[in-house]
């Protein structure tokens, strides 16, 4: 009869060994009694009697006894069938552990199940340590099963995993909810301020983690299902109730301090005794219930919310409010959509402040022309510092600050006009503004506000007009400051516009060289002439009014014209008398001779009195050809009660053709050289009113953009063309689609 060949390698080897040595066959009953009596029961007893530190007794098992147990198991596993007892030993191994769990573990845990949580957890953690020792010791005794029997058998776990599986089935499943409840109860008491044994809590939670790790294909699943979900649910419920109570009782800053303490406490629990897997779930639950779900009510609805905190960033409470803002950033950065909501609230607050400054400035009606710009600079500095320090330069807050300033600055052209005037006074000679500030720093602020202006062409035209006035009348504080400002504007706006400003400086420099050459060639004139030759296109366009000049002025001006055309053939040269300055020597009486620094128009008026002592306004109009409005400003400036260079009859503010004027013979002034101002014709100009020339220039720019695009693209759909034109011109101004369509139709 042929018997079935055994799969167990040990059986073959065992057969040879038995054959050679003639070893006695060990029966299952005899062998198991020896294993149980000599090995298993004494070991279990030692585990049960572990000391308070959780260590086994130092008394080790006798070496001969261990060898006897191991050899017995080895022999029983290598015997020939039907005396090979590998399968029965595997089963008896499982039964021994199960018996130990049922007779020792379960009764003890059952006895403390209804005790205080800490009492149960101490036994729960001890039973887990005992189990690890039991399983480890049994695995060493039955090592031969893991080496040969388990690998050659289907659906068998190794002895270690089998031991932990039995513990899970018999002990863990029965008491896991009790242990979880005890741990969660301790956590809640700790949240309420009661000190807990964190080492015990850590070891108790580790049971869920380590048991899963001991079982293949389970790992953290036990922890997730049996502990983590309940922990997150309890955390949500706890902070849902607490946050409502705190919100009703505390101010926004107080609530934020409480919220930060809770977040830090939960992070401390994670670091001390809760498994790191719970980090995301636990912290999300905490932040959702304390911060996210109450964000609008906390920051926007409460009187002590974000608006109140931002208002206190100036004054005695500035430091405390800035700490509150830092706390808001720390707390809401990990919250989804937390920072964007805070940024929107800050944007709304800055817009409100900015619009308030603008409305107050309008109501004041030029009480302080530069107060608004100074306020906006201070406002920007204040919130930029908050963004950099308190919000750690987070992009969403930079964006909110930018959008806030763009919103209120571009509601109308009021700020743009005042900013250009501010820049003019900043760079103007003798201005209080330029002498009382850090010039470079203030120029940076001007460029910063300029960057927020969408319709930059309006500011640019005003700035160019002011610059032209400073250059032609030699009113710049310093050329270096002017060029520094142009460099800063170039960095912000690009080369196209600032190249015109640079050309204006080049014209002034060339004009100085021309005058040097002219004076060397013509030395016979009694009248000293200085001409600034301005290239058309580089300077602001202005209509040239032809005026009548006295012969001595006419001779020297014609001589320069001839000299210029001889140097540059093919060019045209026309004089623009309303932009110049003059030094005129006036003999008021026998004892009073003064040099008056005045406009060119005022010079032409005073030269009339060389031929006649009293002149009517109508005669001035006819003899000079100066436009009526500008003539009125020039004459009334000299007849002003604070100036009194001329007499006017009748002495009234208005003027008509028959009013008479004469040089004031009673004029006196301690200074040898007196500056005569000119009343501004545009003093009452509405800052929101846009110069019609701007719209003309915009039409030209739209035409040029359309032509450029169509040359490059050849064919383009109408909506796409409009979009492309807007994209190209956005840096200068934002064209309206209706205007673009009109220009397309016109072309």
DRENMAR-871639 format. One record per residue: x, y, z of N, C-alpha, C, CB in turn. Coordinates in steps of 0.1 Angstrom, whole numbers, plus 5000, padded with zeros to 4 digits. Atoms other than C-alpha are relative to their C-alpha. Glycine has a CB too. Layout:
BEGIN
XYZXYZXYZXYZ...
# end
This chain:
BEGIN
500949885000500050005000500950125000499050005012499249885001501450344990499350115008500250044985500649894992500850625016500350144993500650005014499949865005500350995007501350065006498850085003498849944996503651185009499750135008500950044987500349884992503651445037500750124995500549975015499449875005504251815029501050055010498950104999499149954989506151865062501449954998499449965013498650035001509851885057500549945013500850124996499550054987510251815094499749855001499350085011500450144998508551475090501149924994498749974993498950085007511251355065501250005009500350074986498850004991514051475087499849935012500450155003500350074988512351345117500149854998498750045005500050145003512051005101501449945001499449974987498650045000515750985095500650005014500850094991499449994986516551105130499549885009499550135006500650114992514150845145500749874996498549994998499450125005515650585123501449985006500149994985498650004995519250675134500149985015500750124995499850004985518750735171499049915007499850145005501050084994515650525177499350065011500749875005500749924990513950795197498649955003500050154996501350054996510850705216498950104995499949995015501149925005507550825200499350075012499049924992500749924989505851095222498550014996500650145003501449995003502051075224499550145002499249905008500649874999499851385222499750035015498750024992500449974986498551345258501350015009499249885005498749994992502051275273500750134997500849884997499349885003503651555254499450135004500250014985500749884996501051815261500150025015498550004995499949984985501051745298501450055004499749865007498749964996504751795299500250154996501149914992499849865005504652115278499250105009499450024986500949914992501752265299500650015014498649945000499550004987503252165332501350075002500049865006498649954999506852255326500150144994501049914994499849885007506452545302498950115002500249984986501149905001503052715298499550065013498949944992500549954987501652735333500950085009499549885008499149914992504752855351500350134993501449935001499849885007505253115324498850105002500249984985501249924998501653245327500050055014498749924997500049964987502153255364501050125002500449885010499049904999505253465361499550144994501349964993500549885006503453705338499050075009499349974986501049954991500553745362500650075013499049895005499449954988502953825390501150114997500749895008499149895004504754105371500050115011499750054986499949894990505954395393499250124996501550035003500849875003504454745394500550074988500150095012499549945012506654855366499749934988501550025002500450075012505254605343501049914995499650104989498950095004508354385342499849865005501450065004500150134995508454015345501049985012500349894989499150034989510053865376501449964995499449895009498750025004513753845374500449855000501050075010499750154999513653465382499749944986499249935011500250055013514153305348499749855001501250024991500450155000512852955338501349924999499149974988498850095000515352675343500349964986499849885009499550035014517452615312499649864995501550024999500350145004516952245312498549984998500549905011501550015002513152285316499650064986499350085011500449945013513052525286500449914988500750144998499550095011515152285265499149874999501549955003500950125000512851995276498750044993499749965015501349965006509752195265500250014985499550135006499749985015511352295231500249874993501250094999499750135007512651945224498749924999501049925008501350075001509251795232499250054988499250025013500849955011507452025208500749964987499950165001499250035012510251965182499849864996501550035002500250155003509951585185498649974996500449925013501450035004506151585183499750054986499150075011500349945014506351795151500749924989500450145000499350065011508851575133499849855000501550025002500450145000507351235142499249974987499249965012500850055012505951025113498550005003500649874995501550024999502251015107499849865004499350044987501049914995500050935124500450075014498749935002499549944987502251055154500550144999501049915006499649865002503051395139498950095005500350034985501149934993501151625162500150164998500149985015499849865003501951965146498650085000500650034986501449945000498252045139499450015013499149934990500650004986497151945174500750105009500049865005499349914992499852145190499650154997501649994998500449875004498852455170498650035007499950024985501349984994495252405182500150015015499149884997499949994986496352345218500650135005500949885006499449864997498452665217498950105000501050044989501149905000495352865208499149985012499249994987500950034989493252685234500650055014499749855001499449964988495852765261499950155002501549965000500149854999495853135253498550045003500550074987501449964998492053145251499649975015499149914991500350034986491852975285500550105010500549865004499449904992494253225300499250135000501450024995500849885001492153515287498749995007499750034985501450014994488853375299500149985016499349884994499950024985490153265334500750115007500749875002499249894993492453555342499650144995501549984997500249865005491853855320498650055001500450014985501449955000488153875316499450025014499149904992500649984987487153825352500650135007500349885009499449884993489654095364499450134994501550004999500649885006488454345338498550025003500249994984501450004997484854255345499850065014499349874999500149954986485454335382500150155002500949925009499849864999486554685375499350084990501550035000500649935011484354765346499150125005499149904993500949904995481954975367500750105009498849945007499249914991484755145387500250134992501349945004499649875007485955505380500949974988500750095011499350025012487555545346501449975001499850114991498650024998491055565358500449865005500650105010499850144994490755235378500049904989499049975011500150105011489555045347501150024991498650034993498949985010492155205324501349945005500250154997498850054995494955095347500049854998500250035015500150145002493754735345500049974985498849945007500050025014493054765308501450014994499150114993498749985005496554885301500949885005500750135004499250124995498054605324499749874993499749995015500450125007496054335307500750004986498549994998499449995014497454455273501549965002499850134994498650044998501054425287500149855003500650095011499950144997500354085301499849924987498949965010500250075012498953975268501250004991498850074992498850005009502054095249501049905005500550145000499050094995504253895273499549854998500150025015500550145003501953585270500249964986498549995004499950035014501853595233501549984996499350104991498550015003505653655230500649875005500750125005499550124994506453375254499649874993499749995015500650125007504153125237500649994986498550014999499450005013505653225203501449945000500050144994498650064999509153135215499949855003500750075012500150144997508052805229499649924987498949975011500550075012506152705197500750054987498550015000499349945011508752855174500149904988501550035004499950105011509052525154498750004991500349865005501350005008505352555143500150124990498850035010499949895009506152895128501049984989500450135007499050025009509152765110499649904989501349955007500350105010507652455093498549974998500749875004501450045001503952385101499250114994499549975014500849895006502452735094500250034986500250125009499749975014504252805061499449894991501450014998500450115008503152455048498549975002500849885002501450024998499552495058499250124995499649975015500849905005496752695043499250075011499149954989500949924992494852975061500449995015498649954999499549994986496952955093500850125003500849875004499249894996498253255111501249965008499250105008498950034992501653255127499650015015501350094997500550014986501453195164499950135007501049915008500149874994502053555173498750074996501250094996501249935005499353695151498749925005500050004984501150084995497053405162499750045015500349854999500249964986497653515198499350135001501350005007500749874999496653875192498649994994500950104992501450025006493653765171499149955011500049914988500850064989492453555201499750115011500749885006500249894990492953855224499050104995501450085003501049915005490954075201498649945001500350034985501350065000488153825199499449985014500049864993500550044986487953735236500050125010500949895005499949904990489054045255499750144994501450005005500149875005489354355233498550044996500950024988501349975005485954335216499050025012499549894991500950004988484254285250500150135008500249885009499849884991485754585267500550134993501149965011499449895008486854825239499150135003500049974986500949884998483755055244500250065014498549964997499849964986484255065282501350085001500049895010498749934999487955165277499950134992501149914993500149875008487055425250499250105008499349974987500749914991484455575273500850065011498749935005499249954989486855595301501050104996500749885007499049905005489555765280499350134996500749944987500749885004487056015265499550085012498849974991500449934987485756095300501250075006499449905010498849944994489256165312500450124991501249905000499649895009489956385281499050125003499949964985500949894997486756585288500350075013498549955000499749944987487656635324501350085000500149895011498849925002491056755314499750134993501149924992500449885007489457005290499350105010499149974988500749924990487457125320500950055011498849935006499049944991490657195339500549905010499450115007499650104990491056865359501249934995498849905003498850065004494556725358499849854998501150035010500150145003494856375343501449934999499249974988498850085002497456095342500249984985499949865008499950005015498656155306500849874996500850124995499350135003501055845307499049894999501149975010501050105001498055625315499150014988499250005013500849975012495955785288500749964987499550144999499250045012498755735263500149854998501450065001499850155001499255365271498649944997500549955013501350065003495455305271499650024985499050075009500349985014495055455236500949924991500250154997499150085008498155265224499549864998501450005007500650135002496154945229499349994986499049975011500749995013494055045199500950004988499050124999499049985011497055135178500949874999500950125003499150115001499354845187499349874996500749985014500750125004496754575184499849994985498649995007500150005015496054685148501349974993499450134996498750025006499754695141500549855001501050095006499650144999500154335153499349914990499749955014500950095009497454205129500250054985498650015004499849965014498254205092498650044993500649884992501149945007495854395069499050075009499349884993500949934991494354565099500650145003499749925013499249884997496954815111499250105008500550064987500749904992495255145121498550004999500450144995501550005002491755035111499349985014499649884992500650014987491054935147499950135007500749895009499949874994492155275160499050094994501450064999500949915007490155455133498549985004500249994985501550044998486855265138499650015015499849874995500450024986486955205176500450115009500649885005499649894991488555525189499950134993501449985006499849875007489255805164498650064997500849984987501349945004485655855152499350055012499149894993500749954988484255875187500750125006500049885011499349884994487056115198499650134992501549974998500449885008486256355169498650045003500249974985501449964998482556335175499850065014499149875000500149944987482956405212500650145000500749915011499349875001485356695204499050104994501349994992501049915006482756845181498950055009499449944987501249974991479956825206500550095012499449875005499549924988482156965235500250144996501349935005499749865004483357265216498850084994501250004990501249945005479957325200499350075012499149904993500749944988478457385235500950115006499749895010499149904994481457565249500150134992501449945003499849885008481957805220498850095000500349964985501249924999478357915222499950085013498749914998500049934987478657995258501150115001500349895012499049905000481958175254499750124991501449944995500349895010480658375224499050095006499449944987501049924993477658495245500650085011498949925005499449934987479858595275501250094997500349895009498749945002483058725260500050104988501149904999499849915011484259005238500849924989500850135004499350065011485958925205501549975004500050084987498650034996489558965218500149895011500750125005500050104990488658755249499849864994499050035011500350135006487158485228501249944992498850014990498850045008490258475205501049945009500550124992499050054990492458425236499649865004500250095012500650124995490158145248500249894988498550015004499950095011490157985213501549954998499550074987498650045002493957995210500449905011500950135000499650094989494257825244499549864997499450055014500650135003491857545233500849934989498650024995499250065011493857495201501349955005500250104988498750044994497157485220499849875009500650115007500250124991495657235245499849884992498850035009500350125008494457005218501449954993499050024989498650045006497957015201500849945010500750134994499250064989499456935235499549865002499850085013500550144998497156625238500549914989498550005001499550085011498256515204501449965002499850074987498650024998501856555213500349905012500750135003499750084987501456375247499449864999499450075011500650134999499056085243499049964989499349995013500950045011496756085213500849974988498950114997499250055012497955905182500050114989499549874994499849895010499256135154498949994988501450004994501050025011496655985130498850105002499549864999501249914997493956195148500350154999499649975015499649865001495856515142499050084991501450024994500849925010493856635111498550005005500049944986501450004996490456515124499750085012499649865002500249934987490856645159500150154999501049955011499849865001492256985150498950064991501450034994501149945008489657035122498850015007499849904987501249994992486856955145500150115010499849865008499849894991488257195171499950134994501449995007500049875007488857475147498650034993501150014989501449985006485457425129499050055010499549874994501049974990483457445161500350135007499949895010499649884992485457725178500150124990501349985007499649885008486457945148499150004987501449984996500749995013484957855114498550035001500249874992501449994999481357815124499550135006499449895008500449884994481358145143500850124994500250005015499149895005483658355121499350134997500749954987500849885004481058595107499550075013498849964991500549944988479458645141501150065008499249905008498949954991482758685159500650124995501049895002499249895006484558915135499150124994500949954990500749895007481759105117498850055008499549944987501249964993478659105139500250065014499049885002499749954986480159165174500550144999501049915007499549874999480759525183501550015003499350085011498650014998484159425195500849924990500249945014499450085011484959245162501150074993498949974991498849965007487459315135500050154998500049944986500049855002486359685129500550065013498650054997499649944987486859765166501549975002499249945012498650034998490259585167500850094991500349854997499249925009491459775136500050155004499449984985500149864996490260105149501050035012498650045005499149994989492360045180501549984997499649915011498650025004495559995160500850145001500149944986499449874998496260365166499650055014499750114990500449964987496360515201500649925011498550005002499450074989497060375235499849855000499350055013500250155000495660025228500649944987498549985000499550055013497659985195500749865002501050104995499250124998499959715209499049885003501050015012500950114997497059505223499249964988499050045011500850035012495059535191500849934989499450134994499150075009498059425170500249865004501350084999499950144995498459125192498749924997500250005015501350075003494759045186500049964985498850095003499950035014495359065148501049894997500550134992499150125001498358835151499349875004501350025008500750124995496158595170499049964990499450035014501050035011493458615143500749924989499350124995499350075011496058525117500449865004501250094996499650134995497458235137498949905000500750015013501150094998494058095144499349964987499050065009500850025012492458135110500849954988499350124996499250055012495358035087499849864997501550025003500350145003494757665092498549974996500349915011501450025003490957715087499750024985499150105009500349985014489757665051499150134998499249884994500749875003488658005037500050095012498649974995500049914989489558165070500650134997500849935012499349885003492058415059499350094989501449984995500849925009490058525028498950085006499549924989501149924993487158625050500550115009499149905009499449894992489358815074500550114991501249955008499549915009490958985044498950094994500749934988501149935005487559085030499550105011498849914996500449904989486659245064500950115001499949925013499049905000489859435064499950094988501549955001500249925012489259555028498950095002499849904988501249914997485859685038500350115009498849915005499749904990487259865068500950114994500749945012499149905006490060035048499250084990501249934993500849925009487560135021499150105007499149904992500849914992485360285047500850125005499349935012499149894995488260485062500450094988501249955007499549925011489460595028498950094994500449914988501149925005486060715016499650115010498749914998500349904990485560895049501050124999500149945014499049895001488861095044499650084987501449944998500349935013487761185008498850095002499749904989501249924997484261305019500350125009498949915006499749894991485761505047500950114993500949955012499249905008488261665023499150094991501149924991501049925009485461764999499350105008499049904993500749914992483561915027500850125005499449935012499149904995486562115039500350114989501349945005499849905012486962285004501350075001498850105000498749945001490662335002500550065013500150104989499449954988491162405039501449965002499149955012498750055001494262195036500249924988500549935013500050075012495062095001500749865000500750084989499250125000497461825011499649905012501450035002500450084988495661685042499549864995498950075008500550125005493861415022501149904996499050024988498950095004497061275006500849965012500950084989499250044988498861285039499249895008500250125009500850104993495961085055500049874993498550055001500050125007495960835027501449935001499750024985498650064998499760785030500149945014501150114998499950064986499460735068499149875001499550115010500850125000496560495062500649884994498650034993499350115007498560285038501149955008500550054986498950044992501560285060499649915012500850125005500550074988499560175090499549864996498850085005500550135003497859885072501049914993498750014992499050085006500859785052500949935011500950094991499250054988502759745085499349885006500350115010500850114994499959525098500149884991498550045001499950125010500059305066501349945002499750054986498750065000503759265069500349935013501150114998499650054986504059205107498949905005500250125010501050084994500759075120499549894991498850095003500450115009499758885088501149944992498950064991498850075005503258785079500050004984500149865005499949975015502958925043499249894992501450004996500950105007500258665034499450074987498949955009500449945013499358724997498550055000500249904989501449965000495558745004499850145006499249895006500149874993496059045027500650114992500650005014499449905009498359225003498950044989501349954993501049985011495659174976498850085006499549864995501249924994492859305000500450155002499749945014499649864998494859625008500150074986501450005007499949945013495559684971498650034994500749904990501449985006491859634961499350115008499249875001500749904992490659854990500450144995500449995015499549865004492860154979499550024985501550005000500549985014491960094942498550035000500249874992501449985000488260094951499750155003499349915011500449864996488060434969500750104992500150025015499349905008490760604949499450024986501549964999500550005013489160524916498550034998500349884993501449965001485560614925499850124992499350015014500049885007486260954910501450054998499150115007498649955003489261164898500550105010500050074986499749904989489361374930501449975005499050005011498750044994492361184945501150024990499949865006499049995010494261174913500550144998499549954986499749865002494061554909500850055012498850084998499349964988495161614945501449945001499149975012498750075000497961364942501050074991499949864997499149925009499461554912500450135006499350024987499749874994499161884931501049985012498750065005499150034988500861724962501449974995499549875007498750035006503661594940500750134995499949904988499449875005504161944925500550085012498950084993499549924988504362114959501249935007498950025010498850084994506761834971501350044993499749854999498849975008509161914943500350144997500049924987499949865003508662284941500950085009498650075001499049924992511262534953499350085010500850094991500649924989510462694986498749955006499750144995501250064994507562464994500249955014499549894991499950054986506962395031500049845000498950055009500250155001506062035021501449934998499049964989498850065003509461965006501150015010500650054987499049974989511462115035499749935013500150145002500450064986509561935063499849854999498750075004500250155000509561575051501249944994498849974990499050085006511861295041499649994986500149865007500449995014511761365004499949874993501050094993500050135007512761024991498849915005501349935002501050084995510360845014498650054996500050005015501349945004507461085005499849974985500050155003500250035014508161034968499649864998501350034992500450145001507860664973498549985003500949915010501550014997504460714989499250064989499750085013500749945011503360934960499949894989500750134995500050105011504360664935499149885004501449954997500850114995502660404957498550034997500249975015501449965003499360594955499750014985499650135007500249995015499860654918499849864994501350064994500150145005500160274913498549955002500949915008501450044998496560234926499050074991499650035015500949925009495160484901499849924987500550144997500250085012493560294872500150094987498649945000499949915012493160594848501250095002498750094999498849944998496760684850500350124991501249914999499749895009496660914820499550145006499349984987500549884994494661174840501150065010498749985007499049964991497261194868501350044992500449895010498849985008500061184842500050144993500349894990500149875007498761484823500150125010498650024993499949904990498361684855501550025005499149975012498650004996501861584866500950074990500549865003499249945011503261684832499850154999499649944987500349865000501562024834500850075011498550035001499249944989503062094868501550004998499649925013498650015002506461974858500450104990500449864994499749895010506362204827500150135007499050004989500049874993505562494850501350015008498850015009498850004991508362404874501350024991500249885008498849995008510962374846500150134993500049894989500049875008509962684826500250125009498750014992499949894990509762904857501249985010498750025007498950034992512862744873499649995015501150114999500550014986510862644904500349875006498550024999499750134994512262294909501050015012500649914989499150004988513862234943501449954996499449925011498750055005516562024926499749914989500849935012500150095012517061844893500149865004501150044990499850144995518261534912498749945005501150005011501350054995514861504930499049984989499450105010500950025011512961554898500349874992500250134990499650125008514961284880499749875009501550014996500350114991514561054911498649964999500550035014501450025001510861104909499649934987499250135002500350065013510761024872500449855000500750084989499650145000512760704878499149915008501450005007500950074992510360594905498749974992499750075013501250015009507360664881500349904989499650134995499750095011509160474853499949855005501450034995500150134994509460164876498649955001500749995013501450034998505760184882499249994988499450105010500949995012504260284849500749964987499650144999499450045012506860184823500750124993499049944991499249905007508960384798499250104992501049934991500749925010506360524774499750145004498749934996500449864996505060814794501250075006498949995011498949934993508160894815501150044989500749915010499049965011510260914782499750154996499949914988500349865003508361244776500550095010498450014998499549924989509261374810501650024998499749945013498549995002512961294803500350094988500649864997499849915012512661474769499850145004499049974989500249864995511461784788501350055006498850015009498749964994514661784808501150024990500449895010499149985010516661744777499850134992499949884990500349875007514962044761500650115008498550024998499549904991515862254791501550014999499549985015498550015000519462144790500550064986500549865002499649955013519662214752499850154999499249934989500349855001518062554757501150085007498650025007498949934993520762654782501250014991500449935013498949995010523362564756499850104989500349864995500449915011521562754729500250155005498649984995499949874995521363064751501450055002499250015013498649964998525063054759500650044986500849885006499549965014525763054721499550134995499749894991500749885004523263324715500650135006498550005002499549894992524663554742501550034996500049975015498649985005528263504729500050074986500849874999500049945013527163614694499350145001499249914991500849884999524763894705500350075013498549994997499649944987526264124731499550155001501550005003500349865001524664454720498650035005500150044986501349984995521164404735500050045015499149884998500249964986520164594767499149915008499550145001500950094994517464344774500649865000498650004993499550144999518564004787498949904998500649985015501150105004516663714772500549865003499850014984499850144998516363354783498849934994500249965015501150085007514363114761500249865002500150034984500050144998513362764768499349944987499249955013500650065012512762574735499449875003501149994989500750134996510162304740499649934987498750045008500450085012509762024715498649965000500949874999501450035001506261974703499849845002499450044986500250144997504961634716500549965013500649924989499450034987507161614746499450085011501550025000500649914990505461904764498549994999500650144999501549995001501761944773499650094989499450045014500549925011499962074743499250125006499149924990500749884995498662434748499950094988500750075012500249905011497162694724501050125001498550044999499149895000499662964715499350134996501249984991500749875002498163314718501050104995499350055013499149905005499863574696499750135008499850034985500149874993500563894716500950104994500349985015499249895005501964234708501150045010499150134997498949974991505364304723500650134996501049894999499349875003507264634726501249974991500550075014499050015010509964704701501349945005500350134993498750054995512964634724499949855003500350085013500250154998511464294734500049934986498749985008500250065013510564224698501349984993499150084991498750015007514064294685500849885005500850135002499250114995515864054708499449864998500250025015500650135002513263784704500149964985498550015004499850035014513463804666501549964997499650124991498650045002517263794668500249865005500950095008499850144996517063464688499449914990499449985014500750095010514563324663500949984988498750064996499150015011516963404635501249915003500550144995498950084996519863244654499649855001500550055014500450144998517862934662499849934986498749995008500350065013516662874626501349984992499150094993498750025007520262924614500749875005500950125002499450124995521262634637499249874996500150015016500950125003518262404629499150044989499249965013500849975012516962444594498849914999500950004987501250085002513462324586499150005012500449874996500950004988512062384621499250135001500949985012500849884997509462634633500250045014498549974996499849964986509862844664498950115002501450065002501049904996506863024680500150025015498649944996499949964986506863214713498749985007500550155001501250024991504463124741500250085012499849855003499749904990504463434763499449975013499650134995500750024988502063304789500749915010498649954998499350104992504563054803501350065007500449884993498749954996507563284810500050085013500650084989499849914989508963504838500950114996500649925012499249885003510563844838500450075012499250094990499649904990512564074860499950144994501549975005500249865005511464434855500450105010498450024996499649894990513064744871499050114998501450054996501149905000510364994881500450115009498749935004499849884992510865354893498750055004500850114991501349964995507865404915500050155003499749925012499949854997509065754927501550035001499350045013498649965000512265944931500949925010500150155004499250084990513265734961499849855000499650065014500450155000511765394953500249944986498649985005499850085012513265174926500149855004501350054992500050144997512564804927500149914988498749965008500150105011513064494906498949905004501449924999501150094998509864304902500149874992498750084997500050135007509863934894498549964997500749895008501450015003506663874875499849914988499350134997500250085012505063684846500350084988498549945000499749935012505763774810498850094997500249904988501249915003502163914806500150125009498749925003499949894991502664134837501150104995500349965014498949925006505964254821499550094989501249924996500549935012504164354789499150115005499249914991500949904995501564544809500850125006499049945011499349894993504064744830500850084989501049945010499349925011506064834798499250104993500649904990500949905006502965014786500150145007498649955000500049874992503465274814501350084997499949975015498849925005506765384798499550124991501049924993500649905010504565574773498850085005499649934987501349944996501465664793499949975015498849964992500150024985500865714831498749935004500050145007501350074997497165604831499549934988499050115006500550085012495765334809498849925005501149894995501350074998492265184807500249854997498950064992499950145002491664814807499849974985499049925008500350025014490364844771501350024992498950094995498749975007493665004760501049895002500550145005499150114997495664724777499749884990499949955014500450115009493664464757500550034985498549995000499749965014494264654724501550004998499450134996498649985002497964724730500849875002500550115010499250124997499064384743499549884992500049965015500650125006496664134726499949885009500949974988500250114990496563924758498649975001500650045013501450044998493363714761499450075013499949855001500749924990490863894783500149945014498650034997500050074987490663634811501450005006499649854998498750004994494463614815500550145003501049934990499649874997494863984813499450055013499550104989500649974988492364024841500849955012498549955001499350064989494263784863501450075002500349854997498749934998497563964856499950135006500750014986500249864995496264314863499550005014499050074991500550004986494264224894501049955010498849915000499050054991497264044908500950125005500949904993499149884996499364374907499250105007500650064987500849904993496464584920499449945013498850044991500650064987495664344949500550085012500549855001499749924988495564514983501349965007498949995010498850054994498464294995501250034992499949865003498849985009500664384965500150154997499849924986500149855002499664744955501150054991500150075013499049955010502164764926499350104991500649894992500849915009499364934906498850055008499649934987501349954995496365154914498949974990500150155003501150035009492965074901498950095004499549855001501149914998490065314897498849954991500350154998500350004985487465224909500749885006498549995002499250104992489165004936499049895004500750065012501050114998486864694932500649874995498650034993499550135005487364324926499749974986499449895009500450025014485564324893500850104991498550014998499249925010486964474861499250024988501449944997500749975013485464644830501050094991498750085003499149945010486864814799500450145004499350014987499649864997486765174813500750025013498750085001499249994987488565094846501450044996500049875008498649945003491865284848501049955010499950165001498950054993495265174860501250094999500349854996498749935000498565344869500949945010499750155002499050044991501765264886499850075013501550024994500249944987501465324923501250075005499649895011498949924996503765614932500349995015499850144997499850014986503365544969500549865004498750035007499650144997504565184967501350005008500249924987498850024993507165074992500149855005500050095013499850144996508764745002501550005004499849904988498650004996511964685022500949924992500049945015499250085009513164424997500350074987499349874997499549945013515164524967499349934988501550004998500650085011513664244946498749935006501049894995501350044995509964164950499449904990499150125002500650095009508163864936498550035000500249855005501449975002504663934922499349874995499850124989500850125003502263634922499050034989499449945012501149985009499563584896498849925005500549954985501250074996496063494905499749884990498750095000500350125008495163144893498750014993500249875008501350005007492463134866499249885004500350014985500650134998491762774874499949975015500749894993500150034985491562814912498849935004500150135007501350064996487962704913499749884991498950104999500250115009488462414889499649885008501349974992500550124993486562094899501149894998498649964995499050105002489161824906499449884993500549955014500650125007486661564892499850024985498749975006500349975014486361744859501349964992499750154998498950055008488561584832500250094988499849854995499649925011490461794807499549934987501550034999500450065013488861734772501149954992499250114992498850055008492361684758500349865004501250095003499850144996492461364778499249904992499649985015500850095008489561214759500450004986498550055001499550005014491061324726501249914999500550144996498850094999494361144736499549865001500950045012500550144999492360834746499549954987498950005011500550045013490660824712501249964991499250114993498850035008494060834695500749875005501150115001499450124995495360564718499249874996500250005015500950115004492360334711500249984985498550045003499750025015492860394673501349934998500050144993498650065002496560304676499949865004501050085008500150134995495759994696499349914990499349995014500850085010493159874671500849974988498750084996499250025012495459924642501149905002500650134995498950094997498359744659499549865001500650045014500650144998496159444668499649944987498850005009500550055013494659414633501249974991499050094994498850035008498059434617500649875003501050125001499350124995499359154638499149884998500350015015500950115001496158934637499349984987499050015011500750005013494759014602498549995001500649884992501450024999491358874611499749975015499549884991500350024985489658884645498550035001500850105009501449974997486058864658499950135008499449885007500249874993484659184671500150005015498650064996499950004985484259084708501549975004499249895006498650034997487858944707500950124998500549894991499249875002489159274693499850105011499650064987500349914989487359474720500849955013498550005003499350054988488859244747501550034999499849855001498649985002492359274732500450155002500449954987499749864998492159654731500050045015499050094992500149984985491059664768501349955007498749945006498850064994493959444777501250084997500249864994498849925003496559654759500050145007500150024985500149864994495259994773499850005015499050074993500450014986494559874808501150075009499949865005498949934993497960014820499950155000501349964995500149865001497060364809498650055005500150054986501449974996493260374814499149884996499450134994500950115004490260134812499050054991499449945013500949955010488460204780498649935001500549984986501350065000484760144778499749924987498850105003500350085013483559874752499350094990499349885003500749915009481160134738500950094992498950085008499149915007483960374731500949934990500950075010499250085009486060104715499249974987500549875006500850035012483160004692499850134991498649965005500149885008482760374681501350024992499850125009498849985007486460394673500249904988501249995010500050105011486260064653499250054988499649865005500949955011483360204633500650124993498650045006499449885006485260534628501149964990500550095011498950045008488260344614499549924988500949925008
# end
